[in-house]
Amino acid sequence: MRSGLFTEIKNNPWALGLVIALHIIIIVMLSINLSDDKKPDMPAAKKHNIIDAVVVDAKKYDDREKDKKLVEKKKIDNEKELEKQRLASEALANEKKKLEAQKVVEKKAAEKEKKLQVAREKKQENERLAKEKLIAEKKAADKKVAEKQAAEKKAAEEKAAAKKEQERLAAEKKRKAEEEAKRRADEKAEFEHALLEEERREEAARQQVEKAARLQTQRSQYGMLIMQHVERNWLRPATTNEGQSCDVIVTQTMMGDVIDVRLQSCSSDNAFQRSVERAVRKASPLPLPPNPDVFEREIVFTFKPR
């Protein structure tokens, strides 16, 4: 019941003020009534008869006793009401104390809860800061590792690039050296080939000259051989004089057979010319040349008998 009253007061604090104000008004009114309960002054004696006086006094006494009882009863009732009010006030005071105590407890509990909440929040904040610190440290460490790895990778790439560049330069140098060596070798080979070619051409020219000279000699000898062969088959006419001559052009086959005979630049008569032509045709087949290179299909020689 008290918890219900306490809850009601807690929910309606204005009701507590109204009850207290009502009790104060009742206490003031009772105080005023008690001050009016003094015994009334005896009325002034009047001139009556003794019997009337006795009756009147008895009646007054009864009235006074009755009033006195009423006053006593009222007093008792007032005291009871006051006690009741006191008890109610005490109850209200106790409830108020309990309420205040409850408020204090609740305040302390709230403060404790607030402190706990602050502690929890502080703990959470510390944990958050610690977590953020760990995350930041991890990020910093990861960044440092990443930067180190990037630096190492960059250094490795630069080293590889430098090595590659050195290899390229070495290869380029080697290639140029090989090209230069090849160029020099080619130039040397070309020069030597040119020398050999020049020597070969000179030798060929020399051999050609020698061959031409040899062939010319052989041709001269071959011409003399043919002329001698023709001269052996020649019958001198009676009218032939010393110093007569004639250029003879003979067309022959590979076997020396005479196909045609032509004469030119003859410094003699017709008899001499006819005798020379007969001698050439009679000499067929002509002697073969000592060298096939000397053979000519058309032979020109000067017939000049001795």
DRENKE-591700 format. One record per residue (C-alpha): residue number from 1; residue in three letters; chain; x, y, z. Coordinates in Angstrom, 2 decimals, decimal comma. Layout:
<sites>
- vexse_vexmar_nulo_X_Y_Z
- NUM_ALA_A_X_Y_Z
...
</sites>
This chain:
<sites>
- vexse_vexmar_nulo_X_Y_Z
- 1_MET_A_0,00_0,00_0,00
- 2_ARG_A_2,85_2,29_0,88
- 3_SER_A_4,52_1,54_-2,40
- 4_GLY_A_1,23_2,44_-4,10
- 5_LEU_A_1,00_5,71_-2,11
- 6_PHE_A_4,66_6,41_-2,86
- 7_THR_A_4,11_5,75_-6,53
- 8_GLU_A_1,01_7,97_-6,53
- 9_ILE_A_2,91_10,80_-4,81
- 10_LYS_A_5,84_10,29_-7,18
- 11_ASN_A_3,48_10,44_-10,15
- 12_ASN_A_1,42_13,40_-8,68
- 13_PRO_A_3,72_15,64_-6,58
- 14_TRP_A_1,09_18,42_-6,55
- 15_ALA_A_-1,22_16,15_-4,49
- 16_LEU_A_1,39_16,06_-1,71
- 17_GLY_A_1,47_19,85_-1,60
- 18_LEU_A_-2,32_20,01_-1,52
- 19_VAL_A_-2,56_17,53_1,41
- 20_ILE_A_0,08_19,41_3,39
- 21_ALA_A_-1,71_22,72_2,82
- 22_LEU_A_-5,02_21,13_3,92
- 23_HIS_A_-3,48_19,83_7,15
- 24_ILE_A_-1,98_23,24_7,93
- 25_ILE_A_-5,43_24,87_7,51
- 26_ILE_A_-7,05_22,27_9,84
- 27_ILE_A_-4,35_22,79_12,50
- 28_VAL_A_-4,87_26,57_12,40
- 29_MET_A_-8,66_26,20_12,76
- 30_LEU_A_-8,30_23,81_15,73
- 31_SER_A_-5,96_26,24_17,42
- 32_ILE_A_-8,53_29,03_17,06
- 33_ASN_A_-11,34_26,81_18,48
- 34_LEU_A_-9,26_25,80_21,48
- 35_SER_A_-8,57_29,39_22,33
- 36_ASP_A_-12,34_30,05_22,40
- 37_ASP_A_-13,03_27,18_24,92
- 38_LYS_A_-12,26_29,30_28,01
- 39_LYS_A_-14,87_29,28_30,72
- 40_PRO_A_-17,31_32,11_30,26
- 41_ASP_A_-17,50_34,71_32,90
- 42_MET_A_-20,33_34,23_35,35
- 43_PRO_A_-23,17_36,55_34,62
- 44_ALA_A_-23,92_39,23_37,08
- 45_ALA_A_-26,33_38,21_39,82
- 46_LYS_A_-29,81_39,28_39,27
- 47_LYS_A_-32,57_39,70_41,55
- 48_HIS_A_-34,62_36,51_41,19
- 49_ASN_A_-36,23_34,12_43,29
- 50_ILE_A_-34,05_31,44_44,94
- 51_ILE_A_-35,91_28,64_43,18
- 52_ASP_A_-35,49_30,26_39,85
- 53_ALA_A_-31,89_30,86_40,65
- 54_VAL_A_-31,30_27,23_41,55
- 55_VAL_A_-33,06_26,00_38,42
- 56_VAL_A_-31,26_28,45_36,33
- 57_ASP_A_-27,93_27,53_37,90
- 58_ALA_A_-28,61_23,84_37,46
- 59_LYS_A_-29,51_24,37_33,90
- 60_LYS_A_-26,44_26,46_33,36
- 61_TYR_A_-24,37_23,84_35,07
- 62_ASP_A_-25,82_21,16_32,87
- 63_ASP_A_-25,19_23,34_29,86
- 64_ARG_A_-21,72_24,00_31,05
- 65_GLU_A_-21,11_20,30_31,66
- 66_LYS_A_-22,53_19,49_28,31
- 67_ASP_A_-20,45_22,18_26,69
- 68_LYS_A_-17,50_20,95_28,65
- 69_LYS_A_-18,07_17,39_27,44
- 70_LEU_A_-18,54_18,67_23,97
- 71_VAL_A_-15,35_20,64_24,29
- 72_GLU_A_-13,59_17,57_25,70
- 73_LYS_A_-15,00_15,42_22,96
- 74_LYS_A_-14,08_18,03_20,38
- 75_LYS_A_-10,69_18,27_21,96
- 76_ILE_A_-10,34_14,49_21,87
- 77_ASP_A_-11,61_14,44_18,33
- 78_ASN_A_-9,23_17,23_17,45
- 79_GLU_A_-6,40_15,38_19,15
- 80_LYS_A_-7,38_12,22_17,30
- 81_GLU_A_-7,58_14,21_14,08
- 82_LEU_A_-4,30_15,87_14,89
- 83_GLU_A_-2,80_12,47_15,69
- 84_LYS_A_-4,25_11,13_12,54
- 85_GLN_A_-2,93_14,13_10,68
- 86_ARG_A_0,40_13,74_12,49
- 87_LEU_A_0,50_10,12_11,56
- 88_ALA_A_-0,48_11,05_8,03
- 89_SER_A_2,13_13,80_8,05
- 90_GLU_A_4,66_11,36_9,46
- 91_ALA_A_3,59_8,88_6,86
- 92_LEU_A_3,91_11,58_4,22
- 93_ALA_A_7,20_12,64_5,74
- 94_ASN_A_8,35_9,04_5,81
- 95_GLU_A_7,16_8,56_2,27
- 96_LYS_A_8,85_11,84_1,42
- 97_LYS_A_11,99_10,64_3,18
- 98_LYS_A_11,69_7,32_1,44
- 99_LEU_A_11,05_9,20_-1,79
- 100_GLU_A_14,02_11,43_-1,13
- 101_ALA_A_16,04_8,41_-0,07
- 102_GLN_A_14,84_6,62_-3,15
- 103_LYS_A_15,74_9,71_-5,14
- 104_VAL_A_19,12_9,76_-3,45
- 105_VAL_A_19,51_6,06_-4,17
- 106_GLU_A_18,31_6,57_-7,68
- 107_LYS_A_20,52_9,63_-7,99
- 108_LYS_A_23,43_7,66_-6,63
- 109_ALA_A_22,47_4,77_-8,86
- 110_ALA_A_22,12_7,21_-11,76
- 111_GLU_A_25,44_8,80_-10,84
- 112_LYS_A_26,95_5,35_-10,47
- 113_GLU_A_25,37_4,32_-13,75
- 114_LYS_A_26,58_7,60_-15,23
- 115_LYS_A_30,04_6,94_-13,84
- 116_LEU_A_29,83_3,38_-15,15
- 117_GLN_A_28,58_4,71_-18,45
- 118_VAL_A_31,38_7,27_-18,47
- 119_ALA_A_33,80_4,48_-17,53
- 120_ARG_A_32,34_2,26_-20,25
- 121_GLU_A_32,47_5,12_-22,74
- 122_LYS_A_35,98_5,94_-21,62
- 123_LYS_A_36,89_2,28_-21,89
- 124_GLN_A_35,23_2,10_-25,29
- 125_GLU_A_36,98_5,33_-26,27
- 126_ASN_A_40,29_3,95_-25,01
- 127_GLU_A_39,61_0,69_-26,84
- 128_ARG_A_38,64_2,68_-29,93
- 129_LEU_A_41,75_4,83_-29,63
- 130_ALA_A_43,86_1,72_-29,00
- 131_LYS_A_42,22_0,01_-31,96
- 132_GLU_A_42,72_3,11_-34,09
- 133_LYS_A_46,31_3,29_-32,85
- 134_LEU_A_46,82_-0,39_-33,72
- 135_ILE_A_45,19_0,19_-37,12
- 136_ALA_A_47,30_3,31_-37,66
- 137_GLU_A_50,44_1,47_-36,54
- 138_LYS_A_49,51_-1,46_-38,80
- 139_LYS_A_48,83_0,92_-41,66
- 140_ALA_A_52,12_2,70_-40,98
- 141_ALA_A_53,92_-0,65_-40,77
- 142_ASP_A_52,18_-1,88_-43,92
- 143_LYS_A_52,98_1,42_-45,62
- 144_LYS_A_56,58_1,15_-44,48
- 145_VAL_A_56,76_-2,44_-45,71
- 146_ALA_A_55,05_-1,46_-48,97
- 147_GLU_A_57,42_1,49_-49,38
- 148_LYS_A_60,38_-0,77_-48,60
- 149_GLN_A_59,11_-3,39_-51,04
- 150_ALA_A_58,46_-0,67_-53,63
- 151_ALA_A_61,95_0,75_-53,04
- 152_GLU_A_63,47_-2,73_-53,27
- 153_LYS_A_61,42_-3,45_-56,38
- 154_LYS_A_62,42_-0,12_-57,89
- 155_ALA_A_66,06_-0,75_-56,97
- 156_ALA_A_65,83_-4,26_-58,43
- 157_GLU_A_64,17_-2,90_-61,57
- 158_GLU_A_66,78_-0,15_-61,84
- 159_LYS_A_69,54_-2,70_-61,26
- 160_ALA_A_67,98_-5,03_-63,83
- 161_ALA_A_67,54_-2,10_-66,23
- 162_ALA_A_71,16_-1,03_-65,63
- 163_LYS_A_72,32_-4,61_-66,12
- 164_LYS_A_70,18_-4,90_-69,24
- 165_GLU_A_71,53_-1,59_-70,49
- 166_GLN_A_75,09_-2,77_-69,78
- 167_GLU_A_74,35_-6,03_-71,56
- 168_ARG_A_72,80_-4,07_-74,43
- 169_LEU_A_75,80_-1,74_-74,58
- 170_ALA_A_78,17_-4,73_-74,34
- 171_ALA_A_76,18_-6,55_-77,05
- 172_GLU_A_76,11_-3,36_-79,14
- 173_LYS_A_79,84_-2,92_-78,61
- 174_LYS_A_80,42_-6,57_-79,46
- 175_ARG_A_78,14_-6,31_-82,49
- 176_LYS_A_79,93_-3,18_-83,68
- 177_ALA_A_83,29_-4,84_-83,04
- 178_GLU_A_82,12_-7,92_-84,93
- 179_GLU_A_80,75_-5,73_-87,70
- 180_GLU_A_83,99_-3,76_-87,77
- 181_ALA_A_86,00_-7,00_-87,77
- 182_LYS_A_83,72_-8,40_-90,46
- 183_ARG_A_83,97_-5,17_-92,42
- 184_ARG_A_87,74_-5,25_-92,16
- 185_ALA_A_87,77_-8,96_-93,00
- 186_ASP_A_85,41_-8,28_-95,90
- 187_GLU_A_87,55_-5,37_-97,00
- 188_LYS_A_90,65_-7,52_-96,63
- 189_ALA_A_88,98_-10,41_-98,42
- 190_GLU_A_87,67_-8,02_-101,06
- 191_PHE_A_91,10_-6,44_-101,37
- 192_GLU_A_92,72_-9,85_-101,55
- 193_HIS_A_90,04_-10,96_-104,00
- 194_ALA_A_90,62_-7,80_-105,98
- 195_LEU_A_94,33_-8,48_-105,92
- 196_LEU_A_93,73_-12,07_-106,91
- 197_GLU_A_91,25_-10,94_-109,54
- 198_GLU_A_93,73_-8,36_-110,76
- 199_GLU_A_96,46_-10,97_-110,77
- 200_ARG_A_94,06_-13,37_-112,47
- 201_ARG_A_93,11_-10,75_-115,05
- 202_GLU_A_96,73_-9,87_-115,54
- 203_GLU_A_97,57_-13,53_-115,79
- 204_ALA_A_94,63_-14,11_-118,13
- 205_ALA_A_95,65_-11,08_-120,16
- 206_ARG_A_99,20_-12,30_-120,19
- 207_GLN_A_98,04_-15,76_-121,12
- 208_GLN_A_95,69_-14,22_-123,69
- 209_VAL_A_98,53_-12,21_-125,09
- 210_GLU_A_100,74_-15,26_-125,05
- 211_LYS_A_97,93_-17,31_-126,54
- 212_ALA_A_97,22_-14,65_-129,13
- 213_ALA_A_100,90_-14,45_-129,92
- 214_ARG_A_101,12_-18,21_-129,99
- 215_LEU_A_98,00_-18,43_-132,10
- 216_GLN_A_99,30_-15,71_-134,34
- 217_THR_A_102,52_-17,61_-134,71
- 218_GLN_A_100,62_-20,82_-135,28
- 219_ARG_A_98,34_-19,05_-137,76
- 220_SER_A_101,38_-17,71_-139,58
- 221_GLN_A_102,89_-21,14_-139,55
- 222_TYR_A_99,52_-22,62_-140,59
- 223_GLY_A_99,30_-20,08_-143,41
- 224_MET_A_102,84_-20,90_-144,50
- 225_LEU_A_101,94_-24,63_-144,33
- 226_ILE_A_98,88_-24,09_-146,54
- 227_MET_A_100,81_-21,85_-148,91
- 228_GLN_A_103,57_-24,48_-149,19
- 229_HIS_A_100,93_-27,15_-149,72
- 230_VAL_A_99,32_-25,03_-152,45
- 231_GLU_A_102,72_-24,19_-153,93
- 232_ARG_A_103,54_-27,89_-154,23
- 233_ASN_A_100,34_-28,30_-156,24
- 234_TRP_A_101,05_-25,15_-158,36
- 235_LEU_A_102,22_-25,34_-161,95
- 236_ARG_A_104,13_-22,24_-162,92
- 237_PRO_A_102,84_-20,70_-166,14
- 238_ALA_A_105,40_-19,82_-168,83
- 239_THR_A_104,56_-16,16_-168,57
- 240_THR_A_105,15_-15,93_-164,82
- 241_ASN_A_107,75_-13,44_-163,76
- 242_GLU_A_109,66_-13,10_-160,54
- 243_GLY_A_107,94_-11,15_-157,79
- 244_GLN_A_104,37_-11,88_-158,80
- 245_SER_A_101,92_-12,36_-155,90
- 246_CYS_A_98,22_-12,61_-155,11
- 247_ASP_A_96,08_-12,51_-151,92
- 248_VAL_A_94,09_-15,73_-151,66
- 249_ILE_A_90,85_-16,09_-149,64
- 250_VAL_A_89,90_-19,73_-149,09
- 251_THR_A_86,66_-21,02_-147,58
- 252_GLN_A_87,08_-24,51_-146,11
- 253_THR_A_85,35_-27,06_-143,97
- 254_MET_A_86,47_-28,47_-140,63
- 255_MET_A_88,19_-31,27_-142,51
- 256_GLY_A_90,09_-28,86_-144,77
- 257_ASP_A_87,96_-29,36_-147,89
- 258_VAL_A_88,08_-26,26_-150,11
- 259_ILE_A_84,64_-24,87_-150,76
- 260_ASP_A_85,49_-21,58_-152,46
- 261_VAL_A_88,57_-19,66_-153,69
- 262_ARG_A_88,77_-15,91_-154,22
- 263_LEU_A_91,72_-13,83_-155,35
- 264_GLN_A_92,42_-10,17_-154,80
- 265_SER_A_95,21_-7,64_-155,04
- 266_CYS_A_96,85_-9,69_-157,74
- 267_SER_A_99,87_-8,09_-159,43
- 268_SER_A_100,02_-10,60_-162,27
- 269_ASP_A_98,19_-11,66_-165,34
- 270_ASN_A_95,20_-13,94_-165,70
- 271_ALA_A_97,28_-17,01_-166,33
- 272_PHE_A_98,98_-16,58_-162,98
- 273_GLN_A_95,65_-16,10_-161,23
- 274_ARG_A_94,10_-19,18_-162,84
- 275_SER_A_97,15_-21,23_-161,93
- 276_VAL_A_96,93_-20,15_-158,32
- 277_GLU_A_93,20_-20,99_-158,09
- 278_ARG_A_93,83_-24,42_-159,66
- 279_ALA_A_96,64_-25,07_-157,22
- 280_VAL_A_94,39_-24,22_-154,21
- 281_ARG_A_91,58_-26,46_-155,36
- 282_LYS_A_94,08_-29,24_-156,21
- 283_ALA_A_95,57_-28,92_-152,67
- 284_SER_A_92,16_-29,80_-151,15
- 285_PRO_A_91,86_-31,05_-148,51
- 286_LEU_A_94,13_-28,53_-146,94
- 287_PRO_A_96,38_-29,48_-144,00
- 288_LEU_A_94,68_-29,44_-140,60
- 289_PRO_A_95,85_-26,80_-138,13
- 290_PRO_A_98,19_-27,84_-135,27
- 291_ASN_A_95,71_-26,33_-132,78
- 292_PRO_A_91,92_-26,32_-133,21
- 293_ASP_A_91,93_-22,72_-131,98
- 294_VAL_A_93,94_-21,81_-135,06
- 295_PHE_A_91,26_-23,14_-137,39
- 296_GLU_A_89,37_-20,53_-139,32
- 297_ARG_A_86,66_-21,24_-141,83
- 298_GLU_A_87,97_-18,46_-144,02
- 299_ILE_A_91,74_-18,32_-144,52
- 300_VAL_A_93,58_-15,41_-146,04
- 301_PHE_A_97,19_-15,73_-147,14
- 302_THR_A_99,45_-14,22_-149,79
- 303_PHE_A_100,63_-16,57_-152,49
- 304_LYS_A_104,03_-15,45_-153,67
- 305_PRO_A_106,02_-18,22_-155,33
- 306_ARG_A_109,74_-18,37_-154,87
</sites>
